[in-house]
Amino acid sequence: MSADLLELRGIHKSFSRGFRKRVDALQGVDLRVSAGEARIITIAGESGSGKSTLGMLALGFLAPDAGEVRFRGQDVGQLRGRSLREFRRSVQAIFQNPFSAFNPFYPVDHVLRLTLRNFAPQQDRAGVEASISEALSALHLDPAAILGKHPHQLSGGQLQRVMLARAFLLRPELIIADEPVSMIDASLRAVVLANMLELKERHGISQLYITHDLSTARQISDRILILYRGRVVEAGSMDHVLDAPQHPYTQLLIQAIPQPDPTKRWQAPLDWQRGEAAAETAEMDGGCPFYSRCPQRMDRCLAAVPPLYATPANTQAACYLHEPESTSTA
């Protein structure tokens, strides 16, 4: 049996945009979630980088154009019957908008009972009610204050925690959370993030945390993958990547985070127009997609997309700045 709970290997995915035009959402992405100790892995990048597409592929909602998505060594696209049911139970999802997850005509506990009806039909009514109360309590929600309420009677933060409780009902091994706090008031984000961290530490549930917000990612994550235009440009432990970013794109992302100090000015904005024509040439010829925005670009970046190189910060970065000397001089 594979040592990995979930593995995405060499994933390529593109979509049609207009007549005879294809947009590459993911290009050669690898990701592994171990079946051992629980971890929270952040997938970060700007809008359009392929984060949500990666999450949909990991959930089996999309099929890759090339590459493999494997659950415990089995191709997710080939799962059927009991194996597919086990995958659906073990890999749960939390999405960005908690309001869209509920039918406004039903109380919020309808979705909890429906989950148990689908995955634990053998439970009697008393068992269902006990399981629901236990799941809500695990997320520090008072069942008496939640059960029987309609979605409009609860806050966005409460609804998102109910969705975490719904996932917890099935005792999954992995939760894929796509921007789970971006639509929640700032005062409640810390509560939801604390719940996610507790699911990992107390209950051993790994999570893929998809976000553009590096500050929230740092609070809960063990490892991070930075995506740019569908490619992993940097990967490593959270502290190593954010304390000593090695890829120019990661450095720009971190510099864009405002500091709560009025005496410190933001860095002057990059000239986004500089080198756009060269960027198009680079992409057509297979060059580095970050070429036009990179303050450290070199001519050789136009020739080929750089692979992930080991860096002095104990991370991996897709940049020729970290190419071993023996290779660069060959």
Salt bridges, closest charged atoms under 4 A:
ASP4 OD2 - ARG32 NE 2.97
GLU7 OE1 - ARG9 NH2 3.01
GLU37 OE2 - ARG39 NH1 3.20
GLU46 OE2 - ARG293 NH1 3.03
ASP65 OD1 - LYS13 NZ 3.67
GLU68 OE1 - ARG9 NH1 3.04
GLU68 OE2 - ARG70 NH2 3.05
GLU86 OE2 - ARG72 NH1 3.54
GLU86 OE2 - ARG89 NH2 2.91
ASP109 OD2 - ARG113 NH1 2.26
GLU129 OE1 - ARG113 NH2 2.87
GLU134 OE2 - ARG171 NH2 2.96
GLU173 OE2 - ARG72 NH2 1.90
GLU179 OE2 - HIS212 ND1 2.93
GLU198 OE1 - HIS140 NE2 2.75
GLU198 OE2 - ARG202 NH1 2.93
ASP222 OD2 - LYS200 NZ 3.28
ASP239 OD1 - ARG218 NH2 3.74
ASP243 OD1 - ARG218 NH2 2.42
GLU283 OE2 - ARG229 NH1 2.03
GLU323 OE1 - ARG300 NH1 2.56
